[in-house]
């Protein structure tokens, strides 16, 4: 870590938003999303009132 608090290792560098560049990259370009055909089980978690619902297969 540099004296100014910035991390140099990998892609971990703070942005003006408070999130690292790597976290923003994962948010903008998610991986492993979608539905699984014929899953063994399905879970649903979250709060539909605020639109924050996640289905887990």
PyMOL commands that set and color helices and strands:
alter all, ss='L'
color gray80, all
select helices_A, chain A and resi 21-28
alter helices_A, ss='H'
color red, helices_A
select strands_A, chain A and resi 43-47+52-56
alter strands_A, ss='S'
color yellow, strands_A
deselect
rebuild
show_as cartoon
